């Protein structure tokens, strides 16, 4: 997997290109799962590294009129328009959309089921903490209840340095069909209010 990205941890930008490649080679030699640990509204969550296309620095997001609060807007990534989802809002946390120079946008590539077209979607997070390899004995099944995140967005749990955190199911969290429905519903609601 080839990635050029900028990870920001503890205020220090770590530019990962060749170093990323070496780190990924080391992780692949270990058993278990590679995870990207991120902060979303002061909650640490894990994202499977194989779900990550790229991690980019936070950039100005152009808002789209009449969109659901979960949709931050769009950005330009090398000439392509990429919709960006607010991770905090999508996961059901209060969000004031105050992102700073330490925030990042995680790019995820999804495939449309009908057209087989690849779509890139961004997920804005408060911070990227680190990349961790989790052994099989640190991985747990998806809980049926008792989490602060909807279980539809969780594929399992992982224990890292004594803390248990959810592993996000990116295919559910950033499902293009669900995101399209969110956009259409919010636009229809606003149009109905405007017409009445």
Residue pairs with C-beta under 8 A, 6 or more apart in sequence:
1 24
1 50
2 21
3 16
3 17
3 20
3 52
3 53
3 54
3 55
4 16
4 17
4 20
4 54
5 15
5 16
5 17
5 20
5 54
5 55
5 56
6 13
6 14
6 15
6 16
6 55
6 56
6 57
6 104
7 13
7 14
7 16
7 55
7 104
7 128
7 130
7 131
8 14
8 57
8 101
8 102
8 103
8 104
8 127
8 128
9 127
9 128
9 129
9 130
11 102
13 57
16 23
23 131
24 34
24 49
27 34
27 49
27 131
27 133
28 34
30 133
30 135
31 135
31 136
32 133
32 134
32 135
32 136
32 138
32 139
33 48
33 133
33 134
33 139
33 158
33 167
34 48
34 49
34 50
34 131
34 132
34 133
34 134
35 46
35 47
35 48
35 49
35 131
35 132
35 133
35 134
35 158
35 160
35 167
36 46
36 47
36 48
36 49
36 52
36 55
36 106
36 128
36 130
36 131
37 44
37 45
37 46
37 47
37 128
37 129
37 130
37 131
37 132
37 160
37 165
38 44
38 45
38 46
38 47
38 87
38 104
38 106
38 125
38 126
38 127
38 128
38 129
39 125
39 126
39 127
39 128
39 129
40 87
40 88
40 91
40 93
40 125
40 126
41 87
41 88
41 91
41 93
41 94
41 95
41 126
42 126
43 91
43 93
43 148
43 149
44 129
44 163
44 165
45 91
45 149
45 165
45 166
45 167
45 168
46 132
46 134
46 158
46 160
46 165
46 166
46 167
46 168
47 106
47 167
47 168
47 170
48 155
48 167
48 168
48 170
49 131
51 108
51 170
51 171
52 106
52 107
52 108
53 107
53 108
53 109
53 120
54 106
54 107
55 104
55 105
55 106
55 107
55 128
56 77
56 104
56 105
56 107
56 122
57 101
57 104
57 105
58 99
58 100
58 101
58 102
58 103
58 104
58 105
58 124
59 75
59 105
60 75
61 72
61 73
61 74
61 75
61 84
61 124
62 73
62 74
62 75
63 72
63 73
64 71
64 73
64 74
64 183
66 186
66 187
66 190
66 191
67 73
67 182
67 183
67 186
67 187
68 182
68 183
68 185
68 186
69 86
69 89
69 95
70 85
70 86
70 89
70 90
70 179
70 182
71 83
71 84
71 85
71 86
71 179
71 182
71 183
72 84
72 85
72 86
72 97
72 124
73 83
73 84
74 81
74 82
74 83
74 84
75 81
75 82
75 84
75 105
75 122
76 82
77 107
77 120
77 122
80 120
82 107
82 120
82 121
82 122
83 121
83 122
83 179
84 105
84 121
84 122
84 123
84 124
85 121
85 122
85 123
85 124
85 173
85 174
85 179
86 95
86 97
86 124
87 123
87 124
87 125
87 126
88 94
88 95
88 126
89 95
90 123
90 153
90 173
91 149
91 150
91 153
91 173
92 148
92 149
92 150
93 148
99 124
99 126
102 126
102 127
103 124
103 125
103 126
103 127
104 124
104 125
104 127
104 128
105 122
105 123
105 124
105 125
106 122
106 123
106 124
106 125
106 128
107 120
107 121
107 122
107 123
108 120
108 121
108 122
108 123
108 170
108 174
109 118
109 119
109 120
109 121
110 118
110 119
110 120
110 121
110 171
110 174
110 175
110 176
111 117
111 118
111 119
112 118
112 119
112 176
113 177
119 176
121 174
121 176
121 179
123 170
123 173
123 174
132 160
134 158
134 159
134 160
138 158
138 159
138 160
139 156
139 157
139 158
139 167
140 156
140 157
140 158
140 159
140 164
141 156
141 157
142 151
142 154
142 155
142 156
142 157
143 151
143 154
143 157
144 151
145 151
147 154
147 166
149 166
152 169
152 172
153 166
153 168
153 169
153 172
153 173
154 166
154 167
154 168
154 169
155 167
155 168
155 169
156 166
156 167
157 164
157 165
157 166
157 167
158 164
158 165
158 167
172 178
